[in-house]
């Protein structure tokens, strides 16, 4: 065991000295494996003394930052378990910081309580933990949205709005066991399989809004009502997010090589394939390619392939690029491609996509506030 000392008792009145002594003994009575054990609390002259395990002087503060998300969450879980026990005993730690976190083996333990604190509450411990986690992640470019959201709530300026240690621990554990980004992948998987499922798209839209991604949420809402060449939708469609839109959008179909007109269908009405940017039209029995640049439209035109136009592109420029690539006969303002080359017939007819209850219909309302 090692002895620790808290000096300054002589400057306090008898009531304050007694209170600090009682608080330290109360910390010593805690049985949580995540609270550093305290024993033999006593007063030695001007100092409050107590014994604790003789551990390595290394603390959480000695770990180089930025830390991985997994490491920060591992330590935070241990601290939260300690705070659950501390707060349940009616105590406040008052000193949640990296140097107060020691390790027994690999188990993070919270020690060094400040038993002299008077003004703060349990919510102050949560705020201190949130700040500590944010600082440990400083420099990381990829903290998950759910963690950013959790830390924002923990550091809310209004103490009444911060989660309790119990609630924050439950939220952290739930996220680690079934991360919200895992749920997002379930939404996307459902839309890959059943693109026309509007219920899933709308529930996913609400979910994005509630998990800190308003741009994508706004895109999906606008996409529900936008016309084929919508300027507002284009502002919500950054080029670097085109792969996501290939799964989620309702892009217009253009340059149908069979119908010789602009197809009335949308991208979400086509049959999904094994590739996100290729879908099959059961009307004309052609594969349709999701294009994200005018150069790609030009290449598809040269190959006489049907295209769907990403929202980041203007309809006119994309159509022109397609025509230049395929050099088709121009009828009015509509490009009419020559017949398909012999030896490259359409593939076997595929069934129309089934409209079935999707993930959104099954969990609609889960994320409504």
C-alpha positions in Angstrom: 0.0 0.0 0.0 1.0 3.6 -0.5 0.0 6.5 1.7 -1.5 9.7 0.2 -1.8 13.0 2.0 -4.2 15.9 1.6 -2.8 18.9 3.4 -4.4 22.1 4.7 -6.7 20.9 7.5 -5.4 23.5 9.9 -7.0 26.2 7.7 -10.4 24.7 8.1 -12.9 24.9 10.9 -13.9 21.8 12.8 -17.1 21.2 10.8 -15.2 21.3 7.5 -12.5 19.0 8.7 -15.1 16.5 10.0 -16.9 16.7 6.6 -13.8 15.9 4.6 -12.8 13.1 6.9 -16.4 11.6 6.6 -16.4 11.9 2.8 -13.0 10.2 2.4 -14.2 7.3 4.6 -17.4 7.1 2.5 -15.2 6.7 -0.6 -13.3 4.0 1.2 -16.5 2.1 1.7 -17.3 1.9 -2.0 -16.9 -1.6 -3.5 -16.7 -0.8 -7.2 -13.8 -2.4 -9.0 -13.5 0.8 -11.0 -13.0 3.0 -7.9 -9.4 3.0 -6.6 -9.6 1.4 -3.2 -9.0 3.6 -0.2 -8.3 2.3 3.3 -7.2 3.5 6.8 -8.5 7.0 6.5 -7.0 9.2 9.3 -5.8 12.6 10.3 -2.1 13.1 10.8 -1.4 16.6 12.1 -2.4 19.1 9.4 -3.1 16.4 6.8 -5.8 14.0 5.9 -4.1 10.6 5.2 -5.2 7.4 3.5 -3.8 4.3 2.0 -4.3 3.0 -1.6 -2.7 0.2 -3.6 0.9 0.9 -4.7 0.5 1.2 -8.4 2.6 2.4 -11.4 2.7 6.2 -11.5 1.4 6.0 -15.0 -2.1 7.5 -15.5 -4.5 8.0 -18.4 -2.8 11.4 -18.9 0.4 9.7 -19.9 -1.2 8.1 -23.0 -0.4 9.9 -26.2 -3.3 11.6 -27.9 -5.2 11.5 -30.1 -6.4 8.1 -28.8 -8.5 5.7 -30.8 -12.2 5.8 -30.3 -12.1 2.3 -28.9 -9.6 3.2 -26.3 -11.4 6.4 -25.2 -14.7 4.4 -24.9 -13.0 1.7 -22.9 -11.6 4.1 -20.3 -14.9 6.1 -20.3 -16.9 3.0 -19.6 -14.7 2.3 -16.5 -15.0 5.9 -15.3 -18.8 5.8 -15.7 -19.0 2.6 -13.8 -17.1 4.3 -11.0 -19.3 7.3 -11.1 -22.5 5.2 -10.9 -21.2 3.8 -7.6 -20.0 7.2 -6.4 -23.2 9.0 -7.2 -25.4 6.2 -5.8 -23.7 6.7 -2.5 -24.6 10.4 -2.5 -21.0 11.5 -3.3 -19.5 13.6 -6.0 -15.9 13.0 -7.2 -15.1 16.6 -8.0 -11.9 15.6 -9.8 -12.6 13.6 -12.9 -9.5 14.2 -15.0 -6.9 12.0 -16.8 -4.4 12.1 -13.9 -7.1 10.7 -11.6 -7.4 7.5 -13.7 -5.0 4.7 -12.8 -5.0 1.1 -13.9 -5.1 -2.1 -11.9 -3.9 -4.4 -14.6 -6.0 -3.2 -17.6 -8.9 -2.1 -15.5 -9.3 1.7 -15.4 -9.9 3.0 -11.9 -11.0 6.4 -10.7 -9.0 7.7 -7.8 -7.9 11.0 -6.1 -11.4 12.3 -5.1 -11.6 15.9 -4.1 -13.5 15.7 -0.8 -13.3 19.5 -0.3 -15.7 20.4 -3.2 -18.9 22.1 -2.1 -20.6 23.8 -5.0 -20.7 21.1 -7.7 -23.1 18.2 -8.3 -23.1 14.8 -10.0 -23.7 16.7 -13.3 -20.3 18.3 -12.9 -18.6 14.9 -12.9 -20.4 14.1 -16.1 -19.3 17.4 -17.7 -15.7 16.8 -16.7 -15.8 13.3 -18.2 -17.3 14.7 -21.4 -14.5 17.3 -21.7 -11.9 14.7 -20.9 -13.1 12.4 -23.7 -13.3 15.3 -26.2 -9.7 16.3 -25.4 -8.6 12.7 -25.8 -10.1 12.5 -29.2 -8.8 15.9 -30.4 -7.0 15.5 -33.7 -9.1 12.5 -34.8 -10.9 13.1 -38.0 -13.3 10.2 -37.7 -15.2 10.2 -34.4 -18.5 8.5 -35.0 -21.6 10.7 -35.0 -23.2 8.9 -32.1 -20.1 9.6 -29.9 -20.0 13.2 -30.8 -23.7 13.5 -30.0 -23.2 11.7 -26.6 -20.3 14.0 -25.6 -22.4 17.1 -26.7 -25.1 16.0 -24.3 -22.5 15.3 -21.5 -21.1 18.8 -21.8 -24.4 20.7 -22.2 -24.2 24.1 -20.5 -27.3 23.3 -18.6 -26.5 20.7 -15.9 -30.1 19.6 -15.9 -29.8 18.4 -19.5 -26.8 16.3 -19.0 -27.3 12.5 -18.7 -26.8 10.8 -15.4 -23.9 8.4 -15.1 -26.3 5.5 -15.4 -27.9 6.9 -18.5 -24.6 7.7 -20.2 -23.2 4.3 -19.4 -26.3 2.6 -20.9 -26.0 4.8 -24.0 -22.3 4.0 -24.4 -22.7 0.3 -23.9 -25.7 0.2 -26.4 -23.6 2.1 -29.0 -20.6 -0.2 -28.5 -22.7 -3.4 -28.8 -24.9 -2.1 -31.7 -23.4 1.1 -33.0 -25.7 3.6 -34.7 -23.5 3.4 -37.7 -24.4 -0.3 -37.8 -28.0 0.6 -37.9 -27.3 3.0 -40.7 -25.8 0.1 -42.7 -29.0 -1.8 -42.1 -31.0 1.1 -43.6 -28.7 1.2 -46.6 -28.8 -2.6 -47.0 -32.6 -2.4 -47.1 -32.6 0.3 -49.7 -30.1 -1.7 -51.8 -32.4 -4.6 -51.8 -35.7 -2.7 -52.1 -34.9 0.7 -53.5 -38.5 1.8 -53.9 -39.3 1.3 -50.2 -40.3 4.9 -49.3 -41.1 4.0 -45.6 -37.5 3.0 -45.0 -36.2 6.1 -46.9 -38.3 8.4 -44.7 -37.4 6.7 -41.4 -33.8 6.8 -42.5 -34.2 10.5 -43.2 -35.5 11.2 -39.6 -32.6 9.1 -38.3 -30.0 11.1 -40.1 -31.5 14.3 -38.8 -31.5 13.1 -35.3 -27.9 11.8 -35.5 -26.2 15.0 -36.7 -26.4 14.7 -40.5 -28.8 17.4 -41.6 -27.4 17.8 -45.1 -28.1 14.2 -46.1 -31.5 14.4 -44.4 -32.3 17.6 -46.3 -31.3 15.9 -49.6 -33.6 13.0 -49.1 -36.5 15.2 -48.1 -36.0 17.4 -51.2 -35.5 14.4 -53.4 -39.0 13.2 -52.6 -40.5 16.3 -54.3 -37.9 17.6 -56.6 -38.2 17.6 -60.4 -35.6 16.1 -62.7 -33.2 19.1 -62.7 -33.7 20.7 -59.3 -31.3 23.5 -58.4 -31.9 23.3 -54.7 -31.3 19.5 -54.7 -28.0 20.1 -56.5 -26.8 22.4 -53.7 -27.4 19.4 -51.3 -25.5 17.0 -53.5 -21.7 17.3 -53.0 -19.8 15.3 -55.6 -17.9 13.4 -53.0 -21.1 11.8 -51.7 -22.2 10.3 -55.0 -21.7 6.7 -53.9 -24.2 7.2 -51.1 -26.7 8.8 -53.5 -26.4 5.8 -55.8 -28.0 3.8 -53.1 -30.5 6.4 -51.7 -31.6 8.8 -54.4 -34.5 9.0 -56.9 -32.4 10.2 -59.8 -34.1 10.7 -63.2 -33.5 8.3 -66.0 -32.2 9.8 -69.3 -31.3 8.6 -72.8 -33.2 5.3 -72.9 -31.8 3.5 -75.9 -35.0 1.4 -76.4 -37.8 3.9 -75.9 -36.0 6.8 -77.7 -37.5 9.1 -75.1 -36.8 10.2 -71.6 -37.9 7.4 -69.4 -40.7 8.3 -67.0 -39.2 6.0 -64.3 -36.9 7.1 -61.5 -33.7 5.3 -60.3 -35.5 4.0 -57.2 -38.1 2.2 -59.4 -35.5 0.0 -61.0 -34.4 -3.5 -60.0 -31.2 -3.5 -57.8 -28.2 -5.5 -59.0 -25.1 -6.6 -57.2 -23.5 -3.2 -58.0 -24.8 0.0 -56.4 -24.4 2.2 -59.6 -26.1 -0.3 -62.0 -29.9 -1.2 -61.9 -32.1 -3.0 -64.4 -35.2 -1.6 -66.1 -37.9 -4.3 -66.7 -39.7 -2.1 -69.2 -36.9 -1.8 -71.8 -34.9 -4.8 -70.5 -31.7 -2.6 -70.2 -29.2 -2.0 -67.5 -29.1 1.6 -66.4 -25.9 3.3 -65.1 -25.8 5.9 -62.4 -23.5 8.6 -63.8 -21.8 11.2 -61.6 -19.8 13.2 -64.1 -20.2 14.5 -67.7 -17.1 12.4 -68.7 -18.9 9.3 -67.5 -22.0 10.3 -69.4 -19.9 10.7 -72.5 -18.5 7.2 -72.1 -21.9 5.7 -71.6 -23.1 7.5 -74.7 -20.3 5.9 -76.7 -21.5 2.5 -75.4 -25.2 3.3 -76.0 -26.1 2.6 -72.4 -29.0 4.0 -70.5 -28.1 6.4 -67.7 -29.5 7.9 -64.5 -28.2 11.4 -63.7 -26.8 12.2 -60.3 -28.3 15.2 -58.6 -24.9 17.0 -58.6 -25.1 17.3 -62.4 -27.2 19.6 -64.6 -29.5 17.7 -66.9 -28.7 19.8 -70.0 -24.9 19.4 -69.7 -25.1 15.7 -69.0 -27.5 15.1 -71.9 -25.2 17.0 -74.2 -22.1 15.0 -73.1 -24.1 11.8 -73.7 -25.0 12.8 -77.2 -21.4 13.8 -78.0 -20.2 10.4 -76.8 -22.7 8.4 -78.8 -23.1 10.7 -81.8 -26.8 9.7 -82.1 -29.3 11.3 -84.4 -30.9 14.3 -82.7 -34.6 14.5 -82.8 -35.7 17.8 -81.5 -34.0 18.1 -78.1 -34.1 14.3 -77.4 -31.1 12.0 -78.3 -32.1 8.9 -80.1 -29.4 6.2 -80.1 -29.0 3.7 -82.9 -30.3 0.2 -82.4 -28.2 -2.1 -80.3 -25.4 -3.9 -82.1 -26.2 -7.4 -83.3 -24.7 -10.0 -81.0 -25.4 -7.9 -77.9 -29.1 -8.7 -77.3 -30.9 -7.7 -74.1 -30.5 -10.1 -71.2 -33.3 -12.3 -69.9 -36.4 -10.5 -68.5 -36.2 -9.9 -64.9 -39.2 -9.6 -62.6 -40.5 -6.3 -61.4 -39.2 -5.4 -58.0 -41.5 -6.5 -55.2 -42.9 -3.7 -53.1 -42.6 -5.2 -49.6 -42.7 -3.8 -46.1 -39.1 -2.7 -45.4 -37.0 -1.8 -42.4 -38.7 1.6 -42.2 -42.2 0.1 -42.0 -41.0 -2.3 -39.4 -39.4 0.3 -37.1 -41.3 3.5 -38.1 -41.4 5.8 -35.2 -38.4 4.5 -33.3 -36.4 7.7 -33.9 -39.3 10.2 -33.6 -38.8 12.5 -30.7 
